[in-house]
Amino acid sequence: MLKVKLTALVGAAGALATLVALPTPAQAHIQLFVPCSATALRTAVNQANTLPGPDTLFLAPGCTYTLTAADNPGNGLPKVISDINVIGNGSTIRRQSATDFRILEVSGPGGRLTLNNVTVSEGRSALGAGGGIVAYAGTTLTLNSTTVTKNRGGAGVDGGGVFSGGTLIVRNSTVTYNYSSENGGGIAASNGTATISGSTIAGNAARSDGGGIDGTNATLTVTNSNITDNAAQYDAGGIAAYNTTGTVTDTLIRGNVSADGIGGGATTRGGSNLTLLRTNVFANRSFGDGGGGLANRGSTLTVRDSPVTRNSAGVSTPGGIFNESGTVNLTGTTTVTENIFTNCAPTPIGTCTD
């Protein structure tokens, strides 16, 4: 009898999400099992938005949910306005359409989205920031073991892969090959907090600043991560900080490029206060005014126990660290060596010599 009932339940689900309610002492916790179709995924998000949370969506293992049309203006899926936890099981959510739209929007003040083991790809925003995912002020976006790749932000706005104006947490995730027409090719954090750990931000590009990561009026924390092979047309191929406070710890900043500005690896501007701790700044390049590794403009940059090595810039400009204005502190075992054509300018910067 039990087997017959279960079979009937699965058959009735069809293309819709199956609902299982698990009440808790505080409130009902809803689980939605989502079959492998875009229609089922949209239905599940809408259902979760209307139910007491937090709600969990279990995606079909290894499924590709292909979005061929927008659900609402600018977004492939319904806006997340409640607390939704997505268990991806290695699934992919991608756009395949001649029409431009991002994949996901998290709206405040109650929007909370956690993605686990999901790939978000090929979003293309037509109406604002965040080609893959946008999370506005008052929201929380968490990426766990998630990939955000090949997304493109809208014209004149930030965040090729992800834009966050609230709380952003990225753990053990990959953000690659995204493009922004302004700042933050991979990730843009504005007027909020961004915490990135155990993650790779690589191969992203920005038409303006911050090929990998851009922090504007934000708090930025990066640990145990790789910021590699990103590019910006102007400042900061790797990390751009504008009026931002943050730390970068136990991280590799390598192979990033600034085409026409300063700071191939990272740039601090606009009153920022950024500390690099045990972070390797290696083989970055600036084709503009200098600072192949690091550049500082009107801010405080502290480099502690970190090598700045084999970075390069144009002729007569510093390949290692360029301090246009503000303060650069070199502390602990920091070394600035083997940069082309010079290590630091204007010299002296702490213990840095040419």
Summary of the structure (lengths in Angstrom):
residues: 354
radius of gyration: 22.0
end to end distance: 82.3
largest distance: 82.6
contacts: 1512
relative contact order: 0.07
helix: 7%
strand: 49%
